[in-house]
């Protein structure tokens, strides 16, 4: 939607609506220091999936102090929680993530500056996600209280999005069954409320067992587990030529032995498989399992695997997405100070052919519907309740997620400002949903039609328990 068209449409609203939204936005602006403080603390801790004890407790403490009731350790996950405020009316959920990525860290500098001894970093901006969602929940709580509007606001503390599927276990436990609408957001290098789907995915750790021996003195007595892993990888890599165009397969060898002269009796490889729909993942996955069996047979080893996580694709709801697009246009993008502009310009010099301009941080991308190639456990939430998200420019335009450049901006004011934009859009969207029953009904009708009459939820990780040790 063009900005001029949006402003023309908004001009038809009563003046009180502008005043109300302006007051809400001003209230969120007044919370900037708190948003920044929480985001920075989560960034400093950089706790990985299912180990986010301090991060989870910080968010819970802030919500409890504001009058939210807290349910801790939900879905058998110690760091998962639900915070709720209000009575009666619609239940609006806001998702909050807070896990970091292992193996990457960076200081809040525009040049490469790893922090010695730090094993993880917020390369996907989940510190901002948690802080921005907290700010939105607090702002909605204030609005419900001040206006006396019936309704409940819930913040879902959702751990281990990065490969742990924390939300899937929460969905599986029925924790979203009474939610009317779920709201989420994500860090990005641009501002957009486009209806973007995601890829379904599944991961597993494939563990090969062989027989050790001296690699030179008695090689005939050995059966290399690493040979099993390498044979498996070779077969899957050949399979890439024969999978659908939008499929994705990637892996890392997590253990392959310790010394060249010792034939390894254990080796492990961690695989991801992605496809636009769950059935496609299942079909490719069956072939990957066959390749693992074949590699074990051909190398005289044994293999077993443990499914670690699995996510359904995002079920977009255009009724809600178009509403969120309007709210994002109303809020606007991120405005850089002179110092922030220098930071962004310097970090952009480290990019290879950035696709966007520095000025795009203050722009809203056009609304459209598209396929995104990432995966998220928000996908499973989107099959439990009508769900809508927004992305904001928390990183310098041109930044890729899962990069040191994303870590850097996530720990300083560029990231904090983007989180504030998200908090404003989420808050205005929640208010609209409380006040507009027709919007909720239309969104629900679209949701029911998209799922289908005989829909039955099925997760891609089966009936396994949460893998609380998958990052250890």
Buried (B, 14 or more C-beta within 10 A) or exposed (E): BEEEEBEEEBEEEEEEBEEBBEEBBEBBEEBBEBBBBBBBBBBBBBBBBBBBEBBBBBBBEBBEEBEBEBBBEBBEBBBBBBBBBBEEBBBBBBBBBBBBBBEBBBBBBBEEEEBEEBEBBBBBBBBBBBBBBBBBBBBBBBBBEEEEBEBBBBBBBBBBBBBBBBBBBBBBBEBBEEBBBBBBBBBBBBBBBBBBBBBBBBBBBBBBBBBBBEBEEEEEEBBBBBBBBBBBBEBBEEBEEEBEEEBBBEBEBEBBBEEEEEBBBBBBBBBBBBBBBBEBBBBBBEBBBEBBEBBBEEBEBBBEBBBBBBBBBBBBBBBBBBBBBBBBBBBBBBEBEEEBBEBBEEBBEBBEEBEBEBEBBBBBBEBEEEEBEBBBBBBBBBBBBBBBBBBBBBBBBBBBBBBBBBBBBBBBBBBBBBBBBBBBBBBBBBBBBBBBEEBBEBBBEBBEEBBEEEEEEEBBBEEBEBBBEBBE
